[in-house]
Amino acid sequence: MRPCLATSPPRAEPTRRLSRGRRMGARTQVGVSHLTSRGRRRASHCRGSRRRLSSPLGELFGTFGSRRLAQASPPAARGQHLAEREAIEDRIARTSRRLRRALHALGLRFRVDLAIPLDGLRVRPDVVFTRRRVAVFVDGCFWHRCSEHGTSPRSNSDYWRAKLDRNVARDRRVDVALAQAGWRCVRVWEHEEEGEAAARVAFALSEG
């Protein structure tokens, strides 16, 4: 007699788990066969709507895909303008830090970036001496039209001319409003040496 060999049961094929979208599509296909003609038209219309949403037009208006992000990316000119603006703000910040160090070296104590309430104006000087009522502003040569280093962009010149003119007009309104409220205003240019600027601030404090 031949020995009886134990045979393992046949392995079942692994079941593939369908995604939710495929399961919904399978249910739709099964349901369509049992629908009336009117129901079939509605089901086909729903499938057509899904196909339209997955088209390039639907991707453009319905999602934030890579194509839409690529179209929304700023051009090279705009990136260069932003880099120049960040460089200007960094120079103004460095001037303000050097001025504060010079004032500390003179033994002066002050508040930084403190809002001063005025009627109809938002005033936030870079350095504020609350007891002496002295406000110090560090003005950038570009944004506030310095007579020595101020420049006007060549591109979109009409926009920039009007914007810079509004900045200068607002500076004058702030100076007048502070003077009427009993404050003394000191404006330091971005290009000024910190020792000379600190000496002007100290002189303004001694006047009060």
Phi, psi and omega per residue, in radians:
M1 nan 2.443 3.109
R2 -1.382 2.417 3.122
P3 -1.137 2.474 -3.140
C4 -1.459 2.025 -3.124
L5 -1.563 2.342 3.121
A6 -1.324 2.158 3.135
T7 -1.872 2.364 3.119
S8 -1.366 2.567 3.126
P9 -1.129 2.610 -3.126
P10 -1.080 2.416 -3.112
R11 -1.299 2.309 3.112
A12 -1.341 2.461 3.122
E13 -1.152 2.387 -3.127
P14 -1.115 2.344 3.136
T15 -1.396 2.335 3.128
R16 -1.575 2.242 -3.122
R17 -1.494 2.115 -3.111
L18 -1.426 2.620 3.060
S19 -1.257 2.953 -3.102
R20 -1.119 -0.641 3.138
G21 -1.123 -0.710 3.110
R22 -1.203 -0.654 3.106
R23 -1.105 -0.738 3.120
M24 -1.127 -0.634 3.105
G25 -1.177 -0.673 3.110
A26 -1.142 -0.712 3.110
R27 -1.105 -0.650 3.136
T28 -1.144 -0.713 3.137
Q29 -1.140 -0.691 3.128
V30 -1.164 -0.690 -3.089
G31 -1.236 -0.480 -3.087
V32 -1.172 -0.589 -3.099
S33 -1.149 -0.374 -3.107
H34 -1.791 0.118 -3.106
L35 -1.643 2.840 3.028
T36 -1.353 3.099 -3.135
S37 -1.083 -0.666 3.126
R38 -1.149 -0.703 3.113
G39 -1.163 -0.621 3.102
R40 -1.118 -0.690 3.122
R41 -1.102 -0.704 3.110
R42 -1.126 -0.725 -3.137
A43 -1.135 -0.720 3.113
S44 -1.146 -0.601 3.096
H45 -1.129 -0.703 3.109
C46 -1.119 -0.738 3.125
R47 -1.136 -0.661 3.095
G48 -1.117 -0.625 3.100
S49 -1.134 -0.700 3.112
R50 -1.141 -0.656 3.112
R51 -1.156 -0.658 3.122
R52 -1.168 -0.635 3.110
L53 -1.178 -0.549 3.131
S54 -1.478 0.001 3.117
S55 -1.313 2.937 3.102
P56 -0.998 -0.599 3.112
L57 -1.162 -0.740 3.094
G58 -1.154 -0.618 3.097
E59 -1.131 -0.624 -3.116
L60 -1.184 -0.732 -3.053
F61 -1.653 -0.329 -3.031
G62 -1.838 -0.274 -3.076
T63 -2.352 2.961 3.063
F64 -1.914 1.097 -3.108
G65 -1.303 3.101 -3.109
S66 -1.138 -0.552 3.132
R67 -1.117 -0.745 -3.120
R68 -1.216 -0.668 3.123
L69 -1.159 -0.611 3.120
A70 -1.158 -0.671 3.110
Q71 -1.205 -0.536 -3.110
A72 -1.467 -0.082 -3.111
S73 -1.183 2.486 -3.081
P74 -1.221 2.586 3.098
P75 -1.256 3.028 -3.091
A76 -1.141 -0.628 -3.136
A77 -1.127 -0.704 3.127
R78 -1.173 -0.669 3.090
G79 -1.112 -0.670 3.086
Q80 -1.149 -0.681 3.111
H81 -1.114 -0.726 3.125
L82 -1.127 -0.671 3.116
A83 -1.126 -0.723 3.108
E84 -1.137 -0.676 3.134
R85 -1.157 -0.714 3.097
E86 -1.113 -0.640 3.109
A87 -1.139 -0.692 3.112
I88 -1.129 -0.797 3.128
E89 -1.106 -0.602 3.129
D90 -1.183 -0.666 3.101
R91 -1.141 -0.711 3.111
I92 -1.117 -0.716 3.129
A93 -1.123 -0.688 3.105
R94 -1.129 -0.709 3.091
T95 -1.080 -0.721 3.126
S96 -1.126 -0.698 3.124
R97 -1.150 -0.727 3.120
R98 -1.130 -0.661 3.103
L99 -1.126 -0.735 3.136
R100 -1.130 -0.662 3.087
R101 -1.129 -0.699 3.116
A102 -1.149 -0.671 3.101
L103 -1.169 -0.688 3.078
H104 -1.100 -0.668 3.133
A105 -1.116 -0.455 3.078
L106 -1.473 0.011 3.129
G107 1.458 0.283 -3.118
L108 -1.618 2.487 3.101
R109 -2.125 2.519 -2.956
F110 -2.719 3.084 3.039
R111 -1.879 2.598 -3.102
V112 -1.975 2.295 3.048
D113 0.957 0.877 -3.131
L114 -1.732 2.278 3.136
A115 -1.334 2.340 3.090
I116 -1.893 2.058 -3.111
P117 -1.264 2.120 3.059
L118 -2.317 2.724 -3.096
D119 -1.252 2.015 3.045
G120 1.346 0.103 -3.113
L121 -2.341 2.501 3.032
R122 -1.768 1.883 -3.062
V123 -2.039 2.153 3.117
R124 -2.421 1.498 -3.125
P125 -1.153 2.818 3.105
D126 -1.270 -0.662 3.135
V127 -2.342 2.332 -3.088
V128 -2.298 2.249 2.987
F129 -1.844 1.767 -2.977
T130 -1.218 -0.724 -3.107
R131 -1.218 -0.706 3.133
R132 -1.485 -0.172 3.141
R133 0.984 0.998 3.082
V134 -2.148 2.238 3.140
A135 -1.991 2.278 -3.095
V136 -2.035 2.227 3.097
F137 -1.998 2.380 3.011
V138 -1.806 1.880 -3.045
D139 -1.735 2.342 3.050
G140 -1.323 2.513 -3.092
C141 -1.141 -0.557 -3.123
F142 -1.383 -0.869 -3.014
W143 -1.230 -0.455 -3.051
H144 -2.035 0.273 3.011
R145 1.020 1.149 3.057
C146 -1.139 2.408 -3.109
S147 -1.231 -0.338 -3.119
E148 -1.699 -0.727 -3.026
H149 -2.117 0.081 -3.128
G150 -1.218 2.393 3.133
T151 -2.276 2.805 3.090
S152 -2.124 2.245 3.136
P153 -1.084 2.517 3.113
R154 -1.389 -0.632 3.120
S155 -1.405 2.375 -3.128
N156 0.938 0.859 -2.998
S157 -1.136 -0.630 -3.129
D158 -1.082 -0.731 3.132
Y159 -1.112 -0.831 -3.068
W160 -1.217 -0.597 3.111
R161 -1.103 -0.786 3.129
A162 -1.152 -0.685 -3.110
K163 -1.152 -0.798 -3.134
L164 -1.181 -0.618 3.075
D165 -1.109 -0.661 3.094
R166 -1.150 -0.641 3.098
N167 -1.074 -0.783 -3.131
V168 -1.152 -0.731 3.125
A169 -1.111 -0.664 3.115
R170 -1.178 -0.663 3.080
D171 -1.011 -0.731 -3.138
R172 -1.179 -0.672 3.103
R173 -1.132 -0.681 3.120
V174 -1.139 -0.725 3.121
D175 -1.056 -0.773 -3.132
V176 -1.157 -0.759 -3.126
A177 -1.122 -0.698 3.104
L178 -1.154 -0.713 3.120
A179 -1.117 -0.703 3.114
Q180 -1.168 -0.500 3.122
A181 -1.519 0.055 3.094
G182 1.577 0.359 3.121
W183 -1.856 2.628 2.983
R184 -1.823 2.376 -3.037
C185 -1.958 2.280 3.077
V186 -2.136 2.189 3.138
R187 -1.968 2.194 -3.110
V188 -1.948 2.239 3.108
W189 -1.388 2.706 -3.123
E190 -1.030 -0.580 -3.047
H191 -1.520 -0.082 -3.065
E192 -1.236 2.607 3.061
E193 -1.329 2.405 -2.977
E194 -1.137 -0.536 3.123
G195 -1.153 -0.775 3.120
E196 -1.160 -0.691 3.128
A197 -1.135 -0.727 3.116
A198 -1.131 -0.609 3.103
A199 -1.159 -0.671 3.091
R200 -1.145 -0.680 3.102
V201 -1.136 -0.747 3.125
A202 -1.094 -0.653 3.113
F203 -1.161 -0.705 3.083
A204 -1.098 -0.621 3.096
L205 -1.215 -0.622 -3.116
S206 -1.245 -0.410 3.139
E207 -1.201 -0.495 -3.110
G208 -1.493 nan nan
